[in-house]
Amino acid sequence: MTDLENELRAAIRTIPDYPKPGILFRDITTLLGAPRAFRRSIDELVHPYAGLQVSKIAGIEARGFILGGAMAHQLSAGFVPIRKKGKLPHDTVRVAYSLEYGVDEMEMHRDAIMEGESVILVDDLIATGGTAEGAVKLLRQMGANIVAACFVIDLPDLGGRKKLEDLGVQVRTLVSYEGH
């Protein structure tokens, strides 16, 4: 395990049996409150894309907003919030996506992405990949060129990373946890 992985694991809180028995919830709010770990996370997420012409960072509600805002600042890019249905005040585009226990919808403003813009998608964690897959479809519907999808945490046993890679999306993660 690398120095970065050790630092991130030490900064990420694990909460057993949340939101249901048997789940180990990986909580990044402790990482966000640890200045060095938070800074290193952002630096590592943006490093491969420094110098590229990235137009926008698209963050998935809610922790993707925090990471995405910091990444957008570092890359001198705009930020696009991808939100749950009904949260945005202007004309939106929407897509349905699969959750572990059903289906939901997410949306973004119709004018948030221009055809051909280079976009990096970000969220705190990739598990089954349903939400990220929905966000990729939404961005592509608007003509975005998805440079990559970035996550602090990967839960590889749940297959989300592979789902995105099968869609032709490059995936970057910083630390992996086996199991759920």
MODA-V203057 format. One record per pair of residues at least 12 apart in sequence whose ideal C-beta (glycine too) atoms are under 6 Angstrom apart, sorted by sequence separation. I is the first residue (numbers start at 0). J is the second residue. D is the distance in whole Angstrom. If there is no record, write none. Layout:
# MODA-V203057
((I & J & D) (I & J & D))
This chain:
# MODA-V203057
((14 & 26 & 6) (93 & 106 & 4) (11 & 25 & 6) (12 & 26 & 4) (56 & 70 & 5) (120 & 134 & 6) (56 & 71 & 4) (91 & 106 & 4) (148 & 163 & 5) (11 & 27 & 6) (64 & 80 & 6) (12 & 29 & 4) (91 & 108 & 6) (92 & 109 & 5) (131 & 148 & 6) (10 & 29 & 6) (11 & 30 & 5) (87 & 106 & 6) (89 & 108 & 5) (90 & 109 & 5) (153 & 172 & 4) (10 & 30 & 4) (56 & 76 & 5) (84 & 104 & 4) (118 & 138 & 6) (148 & 168 & 5) (155 & 175 & 5) (53 & 74 & 5) (55 & 76 & 6) (87 & 108 & 6) (55 & 77 & 5) (56 & 78 & 5) (57 & 79 & 4) (59 & 81 & 5) (60 & 82 & 5) (83 & 105 & 6) (84 & 106 & 6) (147 & 169 & 4) (148 & 170 & 5) (149 & 171 & 5) (150 & 172 & 5) (151 & 173 & 5) (152 & 174 & 6) (153 & 175 & 4) (154 & 176 & 6) (156 & 178 & 6) (10 & 33 & 5) (53 & 76 & 5) (60 & 83 & 6) (145 & 168 & 6) (55 & 79 & 5) (57 & 81 & 6) (81 & 105 & 6) (147 & 171 & 6) (45 & 70 & 5) (118 & 143 & 4) (125 & 150 & 4) (10 & 36 & 4) (44 & 70 & 6) (81 & 107 & 5) (124 & 150 & 6) (116 & 143 & 6) (117 & 144 & 5) (118 & 145 & 6) (119 & 146 & 5) (41 & 69 & 5) (45 & 73 & 5) (79 & 107 & 6) (105 & 133 & 6) (114 & 142 & 3) (119 & 147 & 5) (120 & 148 & 4) (121 & 149 & 5) (122 & 150 & 6) (123 & 151 & 5) (124 & 152 & 4) (125 & 153 & 5) (126 & 154 & 5) (45 & 74 & 6) (112 & 141 & 4) (117 & 146 & 5) (6 & 36 & 6) (127 & 157 & 5) (132 & 162 & 6) (98 & 129 & 6) (112 & 143 & 5) (126 & 157 & 5) (128 & 159 & 3) (135 & 166 & 6) (79 & 111 & 4) (97 & 129 & 4) (127 & 159 & 5) (131 & 163 & 6) (96 & 129 & 5) (126 & 159 & 5) (135 & 168 & 6) (96 & 130 & 6) (125 & 159 & 4) (128 & 162 & 4) (125 & 160 & 6) (128 & 163 & 6) (96 & 133 & 3) (94 & 133 & 5) (94 & 136 & 5) (94 & 137 & 4) (81 & 134 & 5) (67 & 121 & 5) (66 & 121 & 5) (63 & 121 & 5) (63 & 122 & 4) (55 & 116 & 6) (57 & 118 & 5) (62 & 123 & 4) (54 & 116 & 4) (54 & 117 & 5) (55 & 118 & 5) (56 & 119 & 5) (57 & 120 & 5) (58 & 121 & 5) (59 & 122 & 4) (53 & 117 & 5) (53 & 119 & 6) (59 & 134 & 5) (27 & 123 & 5) (44 & 149 & 5) (40 & 151 & 6) (27 & 151 & 6) (25 & 152 & 5) (43 & 173 & 6) (22 & 179 & 6) (7 & 173 & 6) (7 & 174 & 5) (4 & 174 & 5))
